[in-house]
Amino acid sequence: MILFVFFAMILCGQGIGQGKEFKQAAPGYVFHFPADHGSHDDYQMEWWYFTGHLLSKGGLKQGFELTFFRTGIQKDAIRQNPSGWRVENIYSAHFALSNESVRQFWFEEKMSRPALGRGGSEKGHLQVWIDNWQAKEEKGIFYLSAVAGSGKSKKKVELTLIPEKPAVVHGERGVSPKDRHSENHSHYYSLTRLKTSGVLTWDGAEARVEGVSWMDHEFGSALLLPGQAGWDWFSVQLNDRTELMLYQLRNRDKTPPFSFGTFIGKDGTATTLRQEDFEIKSTGKWPSPLGGFYPMGWEIAIPGKKLSLVLTPSFFNQELNVFGRSLRYWEGSVLVSGSSSGAGYVEMTGYGSPFPR
């Protein structure tokens, strides 16, 4: 999941800057946990991303997304601002629920600066928050909480996530490539199987839930290249306890996208997947009510792993309209069938609305 680029481009268009004074993600980075779960303010862009599939004893099936973004402000802009209220970072968060039982989608966003403690992130350990939305880690266990609305419109998650596999670093030598010429990189890792339990509230009705979640954490300072139009990102958790992360960055001139991925074995061993190792084929389209067409349904083939998967959306309309309703992306729950079965999440950007240029 690489939505942090999207967020940064919006802010950069408002004078935040192009990352000139920030550290660039470069080969040779060595991750250290749990310290690297925390904030990396030397880099301009960073996000912590959680998705999962939850089930209640009453049969309620829910997908959820809770994502926090941090974007750094250029240092010269900070120096030129004499105000005691000046800030070094701006935060955003998205909270979304996909009620698969009734095929209804809901989302809300928050944006904040750290003033008065309303939003922030800690270095050296995971604690990131905006108001009453929070993600934190203590002694190897992750805790998520977010609430919106009240009464019969209340939506809430309060979840405990326990890793069942070690963190997987994507790419090689500590960097994840974002183009075939290695002009742009990020530092990117995932916790691909988190045993999850807690409470979920939908329209005021509270239920105990259990399930499996996925966590991504990515940081860097590079934007998309001028010729790139958007991306498709896939996380897949198979019932045989293997996982798969894939992404493809699409080009504006319709030439083949740049693709990259990781296969995670039952024992947590990660195998890098290069462009020639897999194929992603869209099987249909969905017209958004707000305009534009998204691919909808995918076939993924990984011959080296003897995988031939079909990804089917739980339902079509899982589109978020965020950043003041100025930009849209699709982030939704999918079911997985084919040579193996399971569940996953798909993110698509640059279809419903273009990136600012």
C-alpha positions, 0 to 999 in steps of 0.5 A: 500500500503506497497511498502516502505518495498520494497524500504528499502530492496534495500537500506539496501542491499547497507549498509543503515542498518536494523533499529536498531537505529530507533524507532519501530512501537508499539501499543499505537500510537495516530495520530494527524492531520495535524501534522502526515501528515508530516515526521517521521524521528525517523522511518526508512521507510516512504511513501506518496502515491496517486492514483486516477481515472480522467475523462476529458470532452472530455472522457479521462480516466486516472489512476494516481500514485504519490508516495514519499518514505523516507528511513533513514540512520543508525545514526552510518553511519552518524557519521562515515561520516565526509563529509559536504554532508552527509545525513540522508535520501534518497528519491525516487518517482514514477509517473505513468499514466494509460491511460484507453482510449487507454490502454497505461501505462507510468511511471518514477522514481526519486531518490535523497538525500536532498543536495541542496534542490533537495529532502526532507520532512517537519516535522509537516505538509505535504510537500515532494518533489523531484525536480519539483515533490511535494505533500503538504497540506495547510488548509486541502487541498492537492496539487500534481504536477509532470511533465516529458518530454516536447513537444509531450512527456510531461506528467504532473499532477497538482491536488487539492484534498479535503478530503470528509471523515476523515483519517482512521487509519488501525489496532488497537491501532495505528498499522497495523500488517504485520504478524499473530504473530505481530512481525512487525507493521507499523503506517498506515492511509488513506484518502479514498475519495478525491475529485480531480480536476486539469490539466493532460497532456498526450503526450503534450495534456492538459486537465481539469480533475475531479475525486476521489483519495486515499491517504496512509501514512505509516511509521515504521522500520521493514522489511518483515520477512525472510519467506515472499515473497511479497504482494498484496494490494487493494484499492476500492472506491465503488459508494455507497461511501464506501471504502475498503483496503485489503492486503495479505502478501504471504509466500515463502513456499506457505502457506496461506498468512497473510491478513488484511483490513479495511472497511470504511462506508458511514459516514467514520466509519472504521471496521477492517477486520481480515483474517477470515472476507474476502477471495481474489481469483485470477481468471487469470494470466498475463505473463509480457513481462519482465518475471514472471507471475502476478495474473490478476483479483480477486474475493473478498468476505466479507460475514459480509458486504454482499459484493461479488466483481469482480476486473478487470484490466483496462488493463494488462500491468501496470508494473513498472520497477524501482530502476535502472530497477532492481526491478519490481512491478505491480500497476494498475487501476482496475474496480469493479463490482459484488454486488457493482460497483466502481474503485480501485487500486491494487499493487503486488510485488514479482512476476516479480522479487524477493526481495533482500536477 
